[in-house]
Amino acid sequence: AAVVNQIISDVGVDPSLVDDLIVGCAFPEAEQGYNLARIITFLTDLPETVPGVTINRFCGSSMQSIHDAAARINSGQGDAFIAGGVESMSRIPMTGFNPMPNPELADEAMTSMGITAENLSKRHDIGRDAQEAFAIESQTRAAAARESGAFSDEIVAIETSDGTVSEDGCIRPGTNSEALGKLRPAFDANGTVTAGTSSPLTDGAAFVFVCSEDFAAEHGLEPMARIKSAAVSGCAPEIMGIGPVSASRKALERAGL
């Protein structure tokens, strides 16, 4: 809710002009259930006339919310949307509280993300050294961005019972090959993926204001970006991490790039 309120404040338009709040959530149950998007509207400065819809495409849920906003603008179903996503991995376990996949698909559906990463490592010959070099570069860049304040105007401080959270908690300055080299494989005893080269379990939310070109001009808004195309793609679940590659190629082709 705090992030949505900051969007409303930063954009500076009448919040009643927002056509819909679109929220992506991979596990919309428990406190993330009950159509989370609509609950958020009641906790923000949005008026009751602004509805909310929760969508799910697992890891791509928040991106899908932006796809949906752009598609609805292009089809004349609105001019202004707040789109994004939220996930609390500290409160909602991965796969949810009571996973019940179809028995015929149980093995594929329940393949852990770590094992899918191991599968891709083997298939594309991405060794541990290459993975750790990428992780070090990623952490180094993230730490430098935080230190320089590059994203300070995009981060909304959140008040909690333990204090104020005002920066990303997963950045590890000083990450080096020696430290990563000491970590054991996390998913396969003979594998290459470790905690140091895996996504962390964390909580977070992010939103953007998506509007038509006419709406931006009418309200004096300067766009940060323009959506030229969008695409999604499926792949075998045991190598799910490769999915964005084909989706990106489709999007680039549609955009003529």
C-alpha positions, 0 to 999 in steps of 0.5 A: 500500500505504501508503494502505491501511495508513493506512485499516486503522490509522485505522478500527481494526477487525480487518483480517481482517474486510475482505471484499475490496480493490477497486482501480480502475485505468485502465491495469492493465498492467506494474507495475499489472498482475497483478491489482494489488489482490491484489498490494497485499494482500500489501504491506499489513497485510491477512491473506492471507485478504483477496482483491483485485480490480482493475476498470477504468472508465477515469477513473471506476475508483476511483468504480466500486470504491465503487459495487461495494462498496456494491452487494455490501453491499446484496446481502449479499455482505459487510459491509466493503470497502476501495475506491479506485484507483491510477494511475501516469502517470509509469510507464504511458503513457496508452493503455498500452504497446501499444494495439490498438483494434478497427480499426473503432473506431480513430478514436473510441477514440483521440480524445485527451481534449484534443480531446474538451474542445475539442469540448465547448467548441465545443458548449456555447460555453465560451470560453477566458475562462470556462475560465481563470476556472474554473481560477483559482478551482480552483487558489485553493481548492486552495491555500487548503485546503492552506494551512489544513490542511483535508486534512492528516488525509486525506493519507498521506506517501509515502517515495520515493528522492527524499524524502517526498511529503506534499502534492499536487504539482499545486497552483499557488498564485498562478495568474492570468489573465495567466499563463494568457493566455500559454499556447498551445492544447495540442491544437488550434492554433485551440482554447481548451484549454491546459495551464493548463486541463487535468488534469495527468499525475501519480501518486496513490492514494486509498482509503476504507473502505465498510461496512454500517450494522450493521457501523459500529454494531457496531464503533463507527465514525462514518460520514463519508457515506452512499451513497444511490444510484449511477449510470453513463452512457455518451456519444459518445466524442468528448465523453466529458467530459460523461458525468458529467452524465447519470450525476449526474442519474440518481444524484440522481433515484434518491436522490430529490434 
